[in-house]
């Protein structure tokens, strides 16, 4: 059995960031990735039109700026290429092992290690870091007839590049972030495109355009200019928190902007009425797009303002009884965002599965990162760390500072294990839920993936990213049950990264 001081599960933004941050601090890290290449959600999602809905200048690590973004909003291929470049830039290949799936992880209270089962054999680790994120498990709707549909059926996160939709009759189920990018692309090829809309989203102008070669050269020669642009964008987006968290009425300004675009791009008053949301902007994710509304106005595109009730072998039937014969169905139905994939494989100090603990008590963690009953487990993009207004990279870097400080503290103080106390975790989450009660996500009049089955908002951070950064700057040992390292030899010799890969 091979021992590694720190095992990270997942090689997307969070896992790659963890490898860089912890290796720089002198910690031995091994990243296990079940896929054959790095990239996380930007590897898995490669549907037509896939791009980030946060400006490129904000969507990169602060320690690895990219002056070469070609557009204001970077596309999926470019983001994936950026992540692969970060791996090369920081020589992470020896620390990442792709094609290895973690199938189980149990905390050994006697040996004070994680026993990790993988498709490449067992490991032990002092620390286990979950970097799988909330957007790794596609959400399939529970629809009668889904398995018996006779045509092409695929989720947006499992796009089949070998399929040509030219001349086909295509149904898109959902009108979220993926759907508004897919619809304009498919509308150019399909003979008929039917969009099934349960709830219309708030859509604001995207304003995407190429970044000039001159600007890219300036960013490369003078990095401070890109930092300045990043800072301006960052500050502008942080202002949205005032409306989302503290004074939801302020979101009317966003609504006016969105409705102006709707009037400008959709001349048909009947269609415009179907596309007008009846809830506060921000209650669901606000979506930027310049081409979604024009696509819906095309002659070959039909909007059905009803969710799907069932599928027949060759048709989709809406909740209002509308039936449409189709050749292909695209499920743009999002992800299991109120669950973290790793939770179904991790058992803590008392042998309980993390998914079961959260199912009984609700998904929660201390400072979004550590969980009572699960020593030396750190979750990146954990409970209540999601954002509705800006780049998740800010969250990831804040949490990585917290994890690094925890590991540094353990090393400096001779600690074998850290586990948040039940009191600290409950107090933290009580404060979060109290702040969330007046937010637009709780009072905006909609149901969203931000909420769990109980209606609790377990995904979002109720504040600015600066506030989160302050909350995760240092580990407070008074919030933790600490176990000192016993005298004697280590659990096993620590191999070099190259030995671990062999």
C-alpha positions in Angstrom: 0.0 0.0 0.0 1.4 3.4 -1.1 1.4 6.3 1.3 1.1 9.9 0.2 0.9 12.8 2.6 -1.8 14.6 0.7 -4.2 13.1 -1.9 -6.4 15.5 -4.0 -9.4 14.1 -5.8 -10.1 15.8 -9.1 -7.9 17.8 -11.6 -10.1 20.7 -12.5 -9.5 24.3 -11.4 -9.6 23.4 -7.7 -7.4 20.3 -8.0 -4.8 22.0 -10.1 -4.8 25.0 -7.9 -4.3 22.8 -4.8 -1.3 21.1 -6.5 0.3 24.4 -7.2 -0.4 26.0 -3.8 0.5 23.1 -1.6 3.6 22.1 -3.6 4.9 25.6 -3.3 4.4 25.3 0.5 6.5 22.2 0.6 3.7 19.6 0.9 3.9 16.3 -1.0 0.7 16.1 -3.2 -0.8 13.6 -5.5 -3.8 14.5 -7.6 -6.0 11.6 -8.7 -8.2 12.2 -11.7 -10.7 9.6 -13.0 -10.6 11.0 -16.6 -7.8 10.6 -19.0 -6.9 14.3 -19.0 -7.2 17.3 -16.7 -9.8 20.0 -16.9 -12.8 19.1 -14.8 -16.1 20.7 -15.9 -14.2 22.4 -18.8 -13.1 19.0 -20.1 -16.5 17.4 -19.7 -18.6 20.2 -21.1 -17.8 20.7 -24.8 -21.2 21.3 -26.3 -21.6 23.8 -29.2 -21.2 27.4 -27.9 -19.8 26.3 -24.5 -18.1 29.3 -22.9 -17.7 31.0 -19.5 -20.3 33.5 -18.3 -17.7 35.4 -16.4 -15.2 37.7 -18.2 -11.9 36.1 -19.1 -9.9 38.6 -17.0 -11.5 37.2 -13.8 -11.4 33.6 -14.9 -7.8 32.6 -14.2 -5.6 32.1 -11.1 -4.1 35.2 -9.7 -0.7 33.3 -9.6 -1.0 32.3 -13.3 -2.4 35.2 -15.4 -3.2 34.7 -19.0 -2.6 37.7 -21.2 -3.6 35.8 -24.3 -7.4 35.4 -23.9 -8.8 35.9 -27.4 -12.3 37.1 -26.3 -13.9 39.0 -23.4 -15.6 35.8 -22.5 -13.4 32.8 -23.1 -14.7 29.7 -24.8 -14.4 26.1 -23.5 -11.4 25.1 -25.7 -9.5 28.1 -24.6 -10.2 27.6 -20.8 -9.2 23.9 -21.1 -6.0 24.9 -22.9 -5.3 27.4 -20.1 -5.6 24.7 -17.4 -3.3 22.4 -19.4 -0.8 25.3 -19.7 -0.9 25.8 -15.9 0.0 22.1 -15.5 3.0 22.6 -17.8 4.0 26.0 -16.4 4.2 24.6 -12.8 5.5 21.2 -13.8 2.6 19.4 -12.3 2.6 16.3 -14.5 4.6 14.2 -11.9 1.9 15.2 -9.3 -1.1 14.3 -11.3 -2.2 10.8 -12.2 -5.1 10.6 -14.7 -7.2 7.6 -15.4 -7.5 6.7 -11.6 -10.9 6.7 -10.0 -11.4 7.0 -6.3 -13.9 4.4 -5.3 -13.8 4.7 -1.5 -12.1 6.5 1.3 -12.3 5.5 5.0 -10.7 7.4 8.0 -8.6 5.0 10.1 -8.9 6.4 13.7 -6.2 4.1 15.0 -3.5 4.9 12.3 -4.8 8.5 11.8 -4.8 8.1 8.0 -7.2 8.0 5.2 -7.4 4.6 3.5 -8.2 5.4 -0.1 -9.4 2.7 -2.6 -8.8 3.5 -6.2 -8.9 1.8 -9.6 -5.1 1.8 -9.4 -5.0 0.1 -6.0 -5.1 1.3 -2.4 -3.3 4.3 -0.9 -3.1 5.8 2.5 -2.9 9.6 3.0 -2.6 11.9 6.0 -4.9 14.4 4.3 -7.7 14.0 1.8 -8.8 17.0 -0.3 -12.0 16.8 -2.4 -11.8 18.9 -5.5 -14.6 17.3 -7.5 -16.8 20.4 -7.2 -20.6 20.6 -7.5 -20.7 20.5 -11.4 -19.4 17.0 -11.9 -22.6 14.9 -11.8 -25.1 15.7 -14.6 -28.7 15.9 -13.3 -31.0 13.6 -15.3 -34.7 14.5 -15.0 -37.0 11.9 -13.6 -39.2 11.6 -16.7 -41.4 8.6 -17.7 -40.2 7.2 -21.0 -36.7 8.6 -20.7 -35.0 5.2 -21.1 -37.3 4.1 -23.9 -36.9 7.2 -26.1 -36.0 5.8 -29.6 -33.9 8.8 -30.9 -30.7 10.4 -29.8 -30.7 11.4 -26.1 -27.8 13.2 -24.5 -27.1 15.5 -21.6 -25.3 18.8 -22.3 -22.4 17.6 -20.1 -22.1 14.4 -22.1 -22.2 15.9 -25.6 -21.5 13.5 -28.5 -19.2 15.1 -31.0 -19.8 12.3 -33.5 -23.5 13.3 -34.0 -24.6 15.7 -36.7 -27.9 17.5 -35.9 -28.1 19.1 -39.4 -31.7 18.7 -40.7 -32.9 17.0 -37.5 -35.9 17.7 -35.3 -34.3 18.6 -32.0 -35.8 19.2 -28.5 -33.9 21.1 -25.9 -35.1 20.5 -22.3 -34.2 23.4 -20.0 -33.4 27.1 -20.3 -30.5 27.5 -18.0 -26.8 28.5 -18.5 -26.0 25.6 -20.9 -29.3 25.8 -22.9 -28.9 29.5 -23.8 -25.5 28.7 -25.3 -26.6 25.5 -27.1 -29.9 26.8 -28.6 -28.3 29.5 -30.9 -25.8 26.9 -32.2 -28.3 24.1 -32.8 -30.8 26.5 -34.4 -28.4 27.1 -37.2 -28.4 23.4 -38.2 -31.6 21.8 -37.1 -34.7 21.6 -39.4 -36.8 22.2 -36.3 -35.8 23.2 -32.8 -38.3 23.0 -29.9 -37.3 24.6 -26.6 -39.2 23.4 -23.5 -39.2 26.2 -21.0 -40.4 25.6 -17.4 -39.3 29.0 -16.1 -37.9 31.9 -18.2 -34.4 33.1 -17.1 -33.3 36.7 -16.7 -30.9 37.4 -19.6 -28.7 40.4 -19.7 -26.5 41.7 -22.6 -23.2 39.8 -22.9 -21.3 42.3 -25.0 -18.7 39.7 -26.0 -16.1 40.6 -28.5 -12.6 39.7 -29.5 -9.6 41.1 -27.5 -7.4 43.0 -29.9 -3.9 41.8 -30.6 -2.6 45.1 -29.4 -4.3 44.7 -26.0 -3.0 41.2 -25.6 0.5 42.4 -26.3 0.1 45.1 -23.8 -1.1 42.7 -21.1 2.0 40.5 -21.9 4.5 43.3 -21.7 2.9 45.2 -18.8 1.0 42.7 -16.5 -0.1 45.5 -14.3 -2.5 46.7 -17.0 -4.3 43.4 -16.9 -4.4 43.4 -13.1 -6.0 46.9 -13.3 -8.6 45.6 -15.8 -9.2 42.6 -13.5 -9.6 44.9 -10.5 -12.2 47.1 -12.2 -14.2 44.0 -13.3 -13.9 42.5 -9.9 -15.2 45.6 -8.1 -18.1 46.1 -10.5 -19.3 42.5 -10.0 -18.9 42.7 -6.2 -21.4 45.5 -6.2 -24.1 43.0 -7.1 -23.8 41.5 -3.7 -25.5 44.6 -2.2 -28.7 43.7 -4.2 -28.4 39.9 -4.0 -27.8 39.7 -0.2 -28.8 42.9 1.5 -31.3 44.8 -0.5 -33.0 42.6 -3.2 -35.1 45.5 -4.4 -31.9 47.0 -5.9 -32.0 44.1 -8.5 -34.7 46.1 -10.3 -31.9 47.9 -12.1 -30.7 44.5 -13.5 -34.3 43.7 -14.5 -34.7 47.0 -16.4 -31.5 46.2 -18.3 -32.7 42.7 -19.1 -36.2 43.8 -20.2 -34.8 46.5 -22.5 -32.8 43.8 -24.3 -35.9 41.5 -24.4 -37.9 44.3 -26.0 -35.1 45.1 -28.5 -34.5 41.5 -29.6 -38.0 40.0 -29.5 -40.5 42.0 -31.6 -43.4 39.6 -31.1 -45.4 40.6 -28.0 -46.8 37.1 -27.4 -43.3 35.5 -27.4 -42.0 38.4 -25.3 -44.6 37.7 -22.7 -43.6 34.1 -22.5 -40.0 35.1 -22.0 -40.6 37.6 -19.2 -39.7 36.2 -15.8 -42.1 36.8 -12.9 -39.5 36.6 -10.1 -36.7 38.9 -8.9 -33.5 38.9 -10.9 -30.8 37.0 -9.1 -33.2 34.5 -7.6 -31.9 32.1 -10.3 -28.6 32.7 -12.0 -28.6 35.8 -14.2 -27.5 34.7 -17.7 -25.6 36.8 -20.2 -26.3 36.3 -23.9 -26.6 38.3 -27.0 -27.9 35.6 -29.4 -30.4 33.5 -27.4 -33.4 35.7 -28.0 -32.7 36.2 -31.7 -32.4 32.4 -32.0 -35.9 31.9 -30.5 -37.3 34.3 -33.2 -36.1 32.1 -36.1 -38.8 30.4 -38.2 -37.4 27.0 -37.4 -37.5 27.5 -33.6 -40.5 27.0 -31.3 -40.7 27.8 -27.6 -43.1 25.7 -25.5 -43.7 27.4 -22.2 -44.1 24.2 -20.2 -41.8 21.6 -18.7 -41.6 18.1 -20.1 -44.1 15.6 -18.7 -42.9 12.4 -20.4 -41.1 11.0 -23.5 -42.6 8.6 -26.0 -40.3 6.5 -28.3 -40.3 9.3 -30.9 -41.8 12.3 -29.2 -41.7 14.7 -26.3 -44.9 15.6 -24.4 -45.0 18.8 -22.4 -46.9 19.3 -19.1 -49.7 21.2 -20.9 -50.2 18.2 -23.3 -48.3 19.7 -26.3 -46.7 16.9 -28.2 -43.8 17.2 -30.7 -42.2 14.5 -32.8 -38.4 14.7 -32.6 -35.3 12.9 -33.6 -33.1 14.1 -30.8 -33.4 15.3 -27.2 -30.8 17.5 -25.5 -31.1 17.5 -21.7 -29.8 20.9 -20.6 -30.9 20.1 -17.0 -27.8 21.0 -15.0 -26.0 19.2 -12.3 -26.6 17.6 -8.9 -25.3 20.9 -7.3 -26.6 20.3 -3.8 -24.5 17.2 -3.5 -20.7 16.7 -3.9 -19.7 13.6 -5.8 -17.0 12.6 -3.3 -19.5 12.5 -0.5 -20.8 9.2 -1.8 -17.4 7.6 -1.3 -16.1 9.0 2.0 -16.6 7.5 5.4 -15.6 9.4 8.5 -14.5 8.7 12.1 -17.6 6.8 13.0 -17.9 4.9 9.7 -20.7 7.1 8.4 -20.9 7.9 4.8 -20.7 11.7 4.2 -23.6 11.6 1.8 -25.8 10.0 4.5 -24.8 12.5 7.1 -25.7 15.3 4.8 -28.9 13.6 3.7 -30.0 13.5 7.4 -28.7 16.9 8.5 -28.3 19.0 5.3 -25.1 19.7 3.5 -22.9 21.8 5.7 -19.3 22.4 6.6 -17.2 24.7 8.7 -16.1 27.7 6.5 -17.2 25.7 3.5 -14.1 23.5 3.9 -14.0 21.0 6.8 -16.7 18.7 8.2 -17.4 17.5 11.7 -16.8 13.7 12.0 -14.3 13.7 9.1 -10.8 14.5 10.3 -8.3 15.8 7.8 -10.9 16.1 5.0 -10.9 19.4 3.2 -13.5 20.2 0.5 -12.8 22.8 -2.2 -16.0 24.5 -3.5 -17.7 22.9 -0.6 -21.1 23.8 1.0 -22.2 27.5 0.9 -19.1 28.6 -1.2 -20.9 29.1 -4.5 -21.3 32.5 -6.1 -24.1 34.1 -8.0 -22.2 37.2 -9.1 -18.5 36.6 -10.0 -15.7 34.1 -10.7 -15.4 30.9 -8.6 -11.6 31.2 -8.9 -11.8 33.8 -6.0 -13.4 31.1 -3.8 -11.0 28.4 -4.8 -8.0 30.6 -4.0 -9.5 31.6 -0.6 -10.1 28.0 0.4 -6.6 27.0 -0.8 -5.2 29.6 1.6 -7.2 28.1 4.4 -6.1 24.5 3.5 -2.4 25.6 3.2 -2.6 27.3 6.6 -4.1 24.2 8.1 -1.4 21.9 6.7 1.3 24.3 7.7 -0.1 24.5 11.2 -0.3 20.7 11.5 3.3 20.4 10.4 4.5 23.2 12.7 2.6 22.0 15.8 3.1 18.3 15.3 -0.6 17.6 14.8 -1.8 14.3 13.2 -5.5 15.3 12.7 -7.8 18.3 12.6 -11.6 17.9 12.9 -14.0 20.8 13.3 -16.1 20.6 16.5 -19.8 20.1 16.1 -20.4 23.4 18.0 -18.2 25.4 15.6 -19.7 23.9 12.5 -23.3 24.5 13.7 -22.6 28.0 14.8 -21.0 28.8 11.5 -23.9 27.5 9.5 -26.5 29.1 11.7 -24.8 32.5 10.9 -24.8 31.7 7.2 -28.5 30.7 7.1 -29.4 33.8 9.1 -27.7 36.0 6.5 -29.3 34.1 3.7 -32.9 34.6 4.9 -33.2 38.1 3.5 -31.3 37.4 0.3 -32.8 37.4 -3.2 -32.2 33.6 -3.4 -34.6 33.1 -0.4 -37.1 36.0 -1.1 -37.0 36.3 -4.9 -40.0 34.1 -5.6 -38.4 31.2 -7.5 -37.2 27.7 -7.0 -33.6 27.0 -8.0 -30.8 24.6 -7.8 -29.4 26.8 -5.1 -31.8 25.2 -2.7 -31.9 21.6 -1.4 -35.0 19.5 -0.9 -35.7 21.2 2.4 -35.6 24.6 0.8 -32.3 25.5 2.5 -29.7 27.3 0.5 -26.7 25.1 0.9 -24.7 26.2 -2.2 -24.2 29.9 -2.1 -22.0 32.3 -0.1 -24.0 35.2 1.3 -21.5 38.0 0.9 -18.6 39.4 -1.0 -15.6 37.3 -1.9 -13.5 39.6 0.3 -15.5 38.6 3.2 -15.0 34.9 2.4 -11.3 35.5 2.0 -11.1 37.1 5.5 -13.1 34.1 6.9 -10.6 31.6 5.4 -7.3 33.4 5.9 -6.2 31.5 9.0 -7.3 28.3 10.7 -8.6 28.9 14.3 -7.6 25.9 16.3 -10.3 26.7 18.9 -12.8 25.6 16.3 -11.1 22.2 16.0 -10.6 19.0 17.9 -6.8 18.4 17.5 -4.9 15.1 17.7 -1.2 15.3 18.3 1.1 13.0 16.3 2.1 10.0 18.4 5.8 9.4 18.8 7.4 6.7 16.6 7.9 6.0 12.9 5.6 7.3 10.2 2.9 5.2 8.7 5.0 4.5 5.7 7.9 5.9 3.8 6.9 8.8 1.5 7.8 8.1 -2.1 8.7 10.8 -4.6 6.0 11.8 -7.1 7.7 9.8 -9.8 7.6 6.7 -7.6 3.9 7.2 -6.9 3.2 7.4 -10.6 5.0 4.1 -11.3 
